[in-house]
Amino acid sequence: MLPGQRVPGEQSPLAVTTRRRKDGVVVLTAVGEIDAATVGRFRTELTGACVTGKQVILDLSRVGFLSCAGLHVLEEANAVAPRFSVIVKTPLVSRILDVSGVGADLDVRRDVEDLQDMV
């Protein structure tokens, strides 16, 4: 099966966790796929983080698929968050960000440790 395809009736897998650090940085971690079936929850979680955190780190390192709808959510977050960084490790998500051009406008990093000097 290709990324984004599911067996009919199968629930789309996406887990999103939010952790607020003592320094005011919000770390949002998504695991699974961000597509038409999951983008609403993803948008809700990310928007909430963007309005409450002085810096938002979105960890997509365990996301296997990112749809156009997910790209739009990233653009929205980048426009409203005071400081917004995205962690990307998977080749498919990296490629989607590159081909779409959205990655050029984002602070894309490979590891959370790359951001330690920014806080």
OpenMM code with the backbone's topology and positions (N, CA, C; nanometers):
from openmm import Vec3, app, unit

residues = "MET LEU PRO GLY GLN ARG VAL PRO GLY GLU GLN SER PRO LEU ALA VAL THR THR ARG ARG ARG LYS ASP GLY VAL VAL VAL LEU THR ALA VAL GLY GLU ILE ASP ALA ALA THR VAL GLY ARG PHE ARG THR GLU LEU THR GLY ALA CYS VAL THR GLY LYS GLN VAL ILE LEU ASP LEU SER ARG VAL GLY PHE LEU SER CYS ALA GLY LEU HIS VAL LEU GLU GLU ALA ASN ALA VAL ALA PRO ARG PHE SER VAL ILE VAL LYS THR PRO LEU VAL SER ARG ILE LEU ASP VAL SER GLY VAL GLY ALA ASP LEU ASP VAL ARG ARG ASP VAL GLU ASP LEU GLN ASP MET VAL".split()
positions = [
    Vec3(0.0820, -0.1173, 0.0000),
    Vec3(0.0000, 0.0000, 0.0000),
    Vec3(0.0872, 0.1247, 0.0000),
    Vec3(0.0458, 0.2276, -0.0692),
    Vec3(0.1189, 0.3533, -0.0756),
    Vec3(0.0854, 0.4417, 0.0433),
    Vec3(0.1749, 0.5369, 0.0792),
    Vec3(0.1421, 0.6298, 0.1866),
    Vec3(0.0126, 0.7035, 0.1537),
    Vec3(-0.0704, 0.7218, 0.2538),
    Vec3(-0.1963, 0.7914, 0.2344),
    Vec3(-0.3112, 0.6987, 0.1973),
    Vec3(-0.2825, 0.5745, 0.1586),
    Vec3(-0.3876, 0.4792, 0.1241),
    Vec3(-0.4208, 0.3944, 0.2457),
    Vec3(-0.5499, 0.3631, 0.2588),
    Vec3(-0.5950, 0.2812, 0.3707),
    Vec3(-0.6970, 0.1802, 0.3236),
    Vec3(-0.7092, 0.0774, 0.4036),
    Vec3(-0.8153, -0.0187, 0.3818),
    Vec3(-0.9459, 0.0530, 0.4135),
    Vec3(-1.0490, 0.0404, 0.3302),
    Vec3(-1.1770, 0.1065, 0.3592),
    Vec3(-1.2259, 0.0731, 0.4996),
    Vec3(-1.2652, 0.1765, 0.5728),
    Vec3(-1.3128, 0.1595, 0.7090),
    Vec3(-1.2046, 0.1657, 0.8150),
    Vec3(-1.0792, 0.1598, 0.7738),
    Vec3(-0.9682, 0.1662, 0.8693),
    Vec3(-0.9518, 0.3101, 0.9179),
    Vec3(-0.9385, 0.3283, 1.0474),
    Vec3(-0.9194, 0.4616, 1.1037),
    Vec3(-0.7795, 0.5107, 1.0722),
    Vec3(-0.7686, 0.6378, 1.0344),
    Vec3(-0.6370, 0.6915, 0.9998),
    Vec3(-0.5533, 0.7113, 1.1252),
    Vec3(-0.4302, 0.6691, 1.1193),
    Vec3(-0.3443, 0.6731, 1.2375),
    Vec3(-0.2689, 0.8063, 1.2503),
    Vec3(-0.2985, 0.8793, 1.3554),
    Vec3(-0.2201, 0.9978, 1.3893),
    Vec3(-0.2285, 1.0190, 1.5395),
    Vec3(-0.1143, 1.0279, 1.6003),
    Vec3(-0.1068, 1.0613, 1.7421),
    Vec3(-0.0333, 1.1940, 1.7535),
    Vec3(-0.0857, 1.2835, 1.8347),
    Vec3(-0.0234, 1.4143, 1.8552),
    Vec3(-0.0104, 1.4381, 2.0048),
    Vec3(0.1111, 1.4679, 2.0486),
    Vec3(0.1333, 1.4994, 2.1893),
    Vec3(0.1950, 1.6384, 2.2003),
    Vec3(0.1627, 1.7057, 2.3077),
    Vec3(0.2143, 1.8403, 2.3319),
    Vec3(0.2845, 1.8421, 2.4668),
    Vec3(0.4038, 1.9014, 2.4671),
    Vec3(0.4799, 1.9150, 2.5913),
    Vec3(0.5252, 2.0601, 2.6032),
    Vec3(0.4918, 2.1208, 2.7141),
    Vec3(0.5328, 2.2590, 2.7397),
    Vec3(0.6518, 2.2571, 2.8348),
    Vec3(0.7637, 2.3112, 2.7869),
    Vec3(0.8842, 2.3145, 2.8705),
    Vec3(0.8783, 2.4335, 2.9657),
    Vec3(0.9615, 2.4305, 3.0682),
    Vec3(0.9650, 2.5381, 3.1678),
    Vec3(1.0044, 2.6723, 3.1067),
    Vec3(1.0804, 2.6679, 2.9966),
    Vec3(1.1251, 2.7924, 2.9332),
    Vec3(1.0211, 2.8521, 2.8375),
    Vec3(0.8991, 2.7949, 2.8333),
    Vec3(0.7929, 2.8486, 2.7492),
    Vec3(0.7875, 2.7911, 2.6090),
    Vec3(0.8813, 2.7043, 2.5751),
    Vec3(0.8829, 2.6416, 2.4431),
    Vec3(0.7824, 2.5266, 2.4430),
    Vec3(0.7021, 2.5200, 2.3380),
    Vec3(0.6059, 2.4126, 2.3225),
    Vec3(0.6599, 2.3154, 2.2173),
    Vec3(0.6684, 2.1882, 2.2539),
    Vec3(0.7137, 2.0840, 2.1617),
    Vec3(0.5925, 1.9980, 2.1272),
    Vec3(0.5551, 2.0005, 2.0009),
    Vec3(0.4427, 1.9217, 1.9510),
    Vec3(0.5002, 1.8070, 1.8690),
    Vec3(0.4624, 1.6840, 1.9020),
    Vec3(0.5137, 1.5667, 1.8321),
    Vec3(0.3984, 1.4959, 1.7629),
    Vec3(0.4129, 1.4755, 1.6334),
    Vec3(0.3127, 1.4023, 1.5562),
    Vec3(0.3722, 1.2690, 1.5136),
    Vec3(0.2908, 1.1642, 1.5230),
    Vec3(0.3334, 1.0303, 1.4844),
    Vec3(0.2237, 0.9699, 1.3971),
    Vec3(0.2606, 0.9300, 1.2756),
    Vec3(0.1634, 0.8682, 1.1863),
    Vec3(0.1572, 0.9398, 1.0532),
    Vec3(0.0349, 0.9638, 1.0062),
    Vec3(0.0151, 1.0280, 0.8769),
    Vec3(-0.0729, 1.1514, 0.8923),
    Vec3(-0.0366, 1.2576, 0.8220),
    Vec3(-0.1159, 1.3795, 0.8218),
    Vec3(-0.1774, 1.3908, 0.6831),
    Vec3(-0.3082, 1.3671, 0.6776),
    Vec3(-0.3796, 1.3674, 0.5509),
    Vec3(-0.5190, 1.4252, 0.5725),
    Vec3(-0.6070, 1.4106, 0.4753),
    Vec3(-0.7410, 1.4681, 0.4850),
    Vec3(-0.8184, 1.4172, 0.6064),
    Vec3(-0.7941, 1.2940, 0.6451),
    Vec3(-0.8660, 1.2357, 0.7584),
    Vec3(-0.8141, 1.2840, 0.8934),
    Vec3(-0.6901, 1.3293, 0.8999),
    Vec3(-0.6296, 1.3656, 1.0290),
    Vec3(-0.5943, 1.5133, 1.0410),
    Vec3(-0.6049, 1.5880, 0.9326),
    Vec3(-0.5564, 1.7262, 0.9324),
    Vec3(-0.6343, 1.8166, 1.0282),
    Vec3(-0.7615, 1.7877, 1.0516),
    Vec3(-0.8397, 1.8704, 1.1443),
    Vec3(-0.7827, 1.8662, 1.2847),
    Vec3(-0.7553, 1.7480, 1.3322),
    Vec3(-0.6958, 1.7338, 1.4657),
    Vec3(-0.5567, 1.7958, 1.4696),
    Vec3(-0.4793, 1.7712, 1.3648),
    Vec3(-0.3446, 1.8271, 1.3566),
    Vec3(-0.3499, 1.9797, 1.3627),
    Vec3(-0.4407, 2.0407, 1.2860),
    Vec3(-0.4551, 2.1872, 1.2845),
    Vec3(-0.4930, 2.2388, 1.4230),
    Vec3(-0.5862, 2.1732, 1.4885),
    Vec3(-0.6306, 2.2154, 1.6215),
    Vec3(-0.5153, 2.2139, 1.7209),
    Vec3(-0.4407, 2.1049, 1.7223),
    Vec3(-0.3280, 2.0919, 1.8160),
    Vec3(-0.2189, 2.1956, 1.7870),
    Vec3(-0.1842, 2.2118, 1.6601),
    Vec3(-0.0764, 2.3029, 1.6243),
    Vec3(-0.1163, 2.4479, 1.6460),
    Vec3(-0.2397, 2.4828, 1.6138),
    Vec3(-0.2867, 2.6199, 1.6356),
    Vec3(-0.2840, 2.6544, 1.7840),
    Vec3(-0.3290, 2.5617, 1.8671),
    Vec3(-0.3247, 2.5840, 2.0116),
    Vec3(-0.1837, 2.6070, 2.0619),
    Vec3(-0.0901, 2.5311, 2.0106),
    Vec3(0.0495, 2.5477, 2.0506),
    Vec3(0.1036, 2.6821, 2.0054),
    Vec3(0.0671, 2.7248, 1.8858),
    Vec3(0.1199, 2.8504, 1.8303),
    Vec3(0.0717, 2.9741, 1.9051),
    Vec3(-0.0478, 2.9690, 1.9612),
    Vec3(-0.0987, 3.0865, 2.0317),
    Vec3(-0.0549, 3.0921, 2.1765),
    Vec3(-0.0012, 2.9809, 2.2289),
    Vec3(0.0382, 2.9810, 2.3698),
    Vec3(0.1884, 2.9755, 2.3936),
    Vec3(0.2653, 2.9333, 2.2951),
    Vec3(0.4092, 2.9173, 2.3159),
    Vec3(0.4893, 3.0330, 2.2609),
    Vec3(0.5996, 3.0676, 2.3285),
    Vec3(0.6882, 3.1717, 2.2755),
    Vec3(0.7703, 3.1179, 2.1594),
    Vec3(0.7870, 2.9865, 2.1573),
    Vec3(0.8506, 2.9167, 2.0458),
    Vec3(0.7820, 2.7815, 2.0344),
    Vec3(0.7566, 2.7397, 1.9107),
    Vec3(0.6943, 2.6100, 1.8862),
    Vec3(0.7912, 2.5252, 1.8047),
    Vec3(0.8149, 2.4052, 1.8543),
    Vec3(0.8949, 2.3067, 1.7813),
    Vec3(0.8001, 2.1937, 1.7435),
    Vec3(0.7836, 2.1730, 1.6144),
    Vec3(0.6981, 2.0665, 1.5643),
    Vec3(0.7861, 1.9508, 1.5195),
    Vec3(0.7745, 1.8393, 1.5887),
    Vec3(0.8555, 1.7223, 1.5571),
    Vec3(0.7773, 1.6302, 1.4636),
    Vec3(0.8175, 1.6294, 1.3370),
    Vec3(0.7559, 1.5427, 1.2365),
    Vec3(0.8453, 1.4231, 1.2038),
    Vec3(0.9424, 1.3950, 1.2890),
    Vec3(1.0395, 1.2908, 1.2582),
    Vec3(0.9781, 1.1513, 1.2484),
    Vec3(0.8577, 1.1335, 1.3029),
    Vec3(0.7914, 1.0031, 1.2944),
    Vec3(0.6628, 1.0109, 1.2118),
    Vec3(0.6564, 1.1101, 1.1231),
    Vec3(0.5436, 1.1212, 1.0305),
    Vec3(0.5858, 1.0585, 0.8985),
    Vec3(0.5046, 0.9662, 0.8500),
    Vec3(0.5381, 0.8943, 0.7276),
    Vec3(0.4777, 0.9554, 0.6030),
    Vec3(0.3759, 1.0419, 0.6186),
    Vec3(0.3100, 1.1025, 0.5038),
    Vec3(0.2554, 1.2384, 0.5438),
    Vec3(0.2706, 1.3365, 0.4562),
    Vec3(0.2209, 1.4719, 0.4792),
    Vec3(0.1503, 1.5178, 0.3526),
    Vec3(0.0193, 1.5393, 0.3608),
    Vec3(-0.0592, 1.5781, 0.2439),
    Vec3(-0.0524, 1.7292, 0.2199),
    Vec3(-0.1136, 1.7715, 0.1109),
    Vec3(-0.1232, 1.9154, 0.0809),
    Vec3(-0.1958, 1.9896, 0.1926),
    Vec3(-0.2974, 1.9266, 0.2492),
    Vec3(-0.3698, 1.9884, 0.3606),
    Vec3(-0.2759, 2.0105, 0.4791),
    Vec3(-0.1895, 1.9151, 0.5047),
    Vec3(-0.0909, 1.9305, 0.6115),
    Vec3(0.0079, 2.0414, 0.5828),
    Vec3(0.0469, 2.0567, 0.4564),
    Vec3(0.1364, 2.1663, 0.4172),
    Vec3(0.0730, 2.3011, 0.4465),
    Vec3(-0.0565, 2.3138, 0.4190),
    Vec3(-0.1265, 2.4397, 0.4467),
    Vec3(-0.1265, 2.4722, 0.5959),
    Vec3(-0.1412, 2.3702, 0.6774),
    Vec3(-0.1382, 2.3904, 0.8224),
    Vec3(-0.0003, 2.4399, 0.8657),
    Vec3(0.1051, 2.3855, 0.8075),
    Vec3(0.2409, 2.4315, 0.8392),
    Vec3(0.2585, 2.5780, 0.8004),
    Vec3(0.2072, 2.6158, 0.6845),
    Vec3(0.2162, 2.7556, 0.6414),
    Vec3(0.1405, 2.8477, 0.7362),
    Vec3(0.0218, 2.8058, 0.7791),
    Vec3(-0.0570, 2.8850, 0.8742),
    Vec3(0.0188, 2.9025, 1.0056),
    Vec3(0.0749, 2.7944, 1.0560),
    Vec3(0.1484, 2.7999, 1.1824),
    Vec3(0.2698, 2.8903, 1.1713),
    Vec3(0.3393, 2.8811, 1.0614),
    Vec3(0.4580, 2.9635, 1.0407),
    Vec3(0.4225, 3.1124, 1.0387),
    Vec3(0.3024, 3.1440, 0.9912),
    Vec3(0.2597, 3.2836, 0.9830),
    Vec3(0.2201, 3.3410, 1.1189),
    Vec3(0.1751, 3.2562, 1.2125),
    Vec3(0.1249, 3.3091, 1.3389),
    Vec3(0.2167, 3.2850, 1.4581),
    Vec3(0.2997, 3.1838, 1.4542),
    Vec3(0.3860, 3.1530, 1.5690),
    Vec3(0.4998, 3.2534, 1.5778),
    Vec3(0.5309, 3.3003, 1.6991),
    Vec3(0.6440, 3.3921, 1.7137),
    Vec3(0.7743, 3.3314, 1.6610),
    Vec3(0.7990, 3.2062, 1.6949),
    Vec3(0.9150, 3.1301, 1.6453),
    Vec3(0.8669, 2.9887, 1.6206),
    Vec3(0.8889, 2.9391, 1.4997),
    Vec3(0.8352, 2.8099, 1.4599),
    Vec3(0.9428, 2.7299, 1.3897),
    Vec3(0.9700, 2.6100, 1.4404),
    Vec3(1.0698, 2.5210, 1.3814),
    Vec3(1.0084, 2.3837, 1.3611),
    Vec3(1.0542, 2.3148, 1.2570),
    Vec3(1.0024, 2.1828, 1.2228),
    Vec3(1.1189, 2.0841, 1.2171),
    Vec3(1.1015, 1.9714, 1.2846),
    Vec3(1.2007, 1.8641, 1.2814),
    Vec3(1.1535, 1.7603, 1.1796),
    Vec3(1.2358, 1.7314, 1.0801),
    Vec3(1.2003, 1.6358, 0.9748),
    Vec3(1.3165, 1.5387, 0.9558),
    Vec3(1.2851, 1.4095, 0.9578),
    Vec3(1.3886, 1.3083, 0.9378),
    Vec3(1.3572, 1.2130, 0.8232),
    Vec3(1.2303, 1.1932, 0.7911),
    Vec3(1.1955, 1.0941, 0.6899),
    Vec3(1.2153, 1.1507, 0.5492),
    Vec3(1.2680, 1.0699, 0.4599),
    Vec3(1.2924, 1.1160, 0.3230),
    Vec3(1.1655, 1.1625, 0.2516),
    Vec3(1.0524, 1.0944, 0.2740),
    Vec3(0.9296, 1.1326, 0.2043),
    Vec3(0.8811, 1.2707, 0.2476),
    Vec3(0.8782, 1.2972, 0.3772),
    Vec3(0.8329, 1.4279, 0.4254),
    Vec3(0.9307, 1.5371, 0.3817),
    Vec3(1.0594, 1.5088, 0.3864),
    Vec3(1.1589, 1.6059, 0.3371),
    Vec3(1.1340, 1.6391, 0.1907),
    Vec3(1.1094, 1.5364, 0.1135),
    Vec3(1.0845, 1.5552, -0.0305),
    Vec3(0.9571, 1.6364, -0.0546),
    Vec3(0.8510, 1.6078, 0.0207),
    Vec3(0.7250, 1.6820, 0.0070),
    Vec3(0.7479, 1.8298, 0.0374),
    Vec3(0.8228, 1.8594, 0.1424),
    Vec3(0.8521, 1.9995, 0.1763),
    Vec3(0.9343, 2.0663, 0.0667),
    Vec3(1.0310, 1.9948, 0.0121),
    Vec3(1.1158, 2.0504, -0.0935),
    Vec3(1.0384, 2.0748, -0.2224),
    Vec3(0.9674, 1.9742, -0.2688),
    Vec3(0.8966, 1.9841, -0.3967),
    Vec3(0.7863, 2.0903, -0.3914),
    Vec3(0.7185, 2.1003, -0.2789),
    Vec3(0.6094, 2.1971, -0.2659),
    Vec3(0.6610, 2.3401, -0.2517),
    Vec3(0.7843, 2.3549, -0.2078),
    Vec3(0.8396, 2.4873, -0.1821),
    Vec3(0.8109, 2.5380, -0.0421),
    Vec3(0.7254, 2.4698, 0.0310),
    Vec3(0.6896, 2.5127, 0.1667),
    Vec3(0.8113, 2.5082, 0.2589),
    Vec3(0.8960, 2.4106, 0.2400),
    Vec3(1.0142, 2.3969, 0.3248),
    Vec3(1.1081, 2.5153, 0.3183),
    Vec3(1.1071, 2.5878, 0.2059),
    Vec3(1.1952, 2.7041, 0.1912),
    Vec3(1.1589, 2.8157, 0.2879),
    Vec3(1.0330, 2.8213, 0.3304),
    Vec3(0.9874, 2.9269, 0.4206),
    Vec3(0.9886, 2.8864, 0.5675),
    Vec3(1.0216, 2.7612, 0.5936),
    Vec3(1.0216, 2.7094, 0.7305),
    Vec3(1.1633, 2.6944, 0.7846),
    Vec3(1.1734, 2.6976, 0.9161),
    Vec3(1.2987, 2.6646, 0.9830),
    Vec3(1.2986, 2.5131, 1.0033),
    Vec3(1.3528, 2.4403, 0.9060),
    Vec3(1.3526, 2.2944, 0.9084),
    Vec3(1.4855, 2.2459, 0.9650),
    Vec3(1.4757, 2.1581, 1.0639),
    Vec3(1.5944, 2.1023, 1.1289),
    Vec3(1.5868, 1.9511, 1.1267),
    Vec3(1.6985, 1.8873, 1.1502),
    Vec3(1.7046, 1.7407, 1.1531),
    Vec3(1.6851, 1.6866, 1.2944),
    Vec3(1.7242, 1.7612, 1.3960),
    Vec3(1.7143, 1.7167, 1.5348),
    Vec3(1.6737, 1.8313, 1.6258),
    Vec3(1.6065, 1.7983, 1.7346),
    Vec3(1.5696, 1.8982, 1.8346),
    Vec3(1.6956, 1.9625, 1.8919),
    Vec3(1.8031, 1.8858, 1.9036),
    Vec3(1.9280, 1.9378, 1.9585),
    Vec3(1.9824, 2.0542, 1.8740),
    Vec3(1.9483, 2.0586, 1.7462),
    Vec3(1.9916, 2.1687, 1.6599),
    Vec3(1.9319, 2.3016, 1.7039),
    Vec3(1.8285, 2.2979, 1.7861),
    Vec3(1.7591, 2.4196, 1.8268),
    Vec3(1.8022, 2.4700, 1.9632),
    Vec3(1.8876, 2.3993, 2.0320),
    Vec3(1.9254, 2.4379, 2.1688),
    Vec3(1.9838, 2.5777, 2.1754),
    Vec3(2.0549, 2.6195, 2.0725),
    Vec3(2.1154, 2.7518, 2.0728),
    Vec3(2.0173, 2.8628, 2.0436),
    Vec3(1.8962, 2.8299, 2.0007),
    Vec3(1.7986, 2.9308, 1.9628),
    Vec3(1.7095, 2.9718, 2.0772),
    Vec3(1.7029, 2.8937, 2.1816),
    Vec3(1.6082, 2.9199, 2.2903),
    Vec3(1.6648, 3.0203, 2.3862),
] * unit.nanometer
topology = app.Topology()
chain = topology.addChain("A")
for resn in residues:
    res = topology.addResidue(resn, chain)
    for name in ("N", "CA", "C"):
        topology.addAtom(name, app.Element.getBySymbol(name[0]), res)
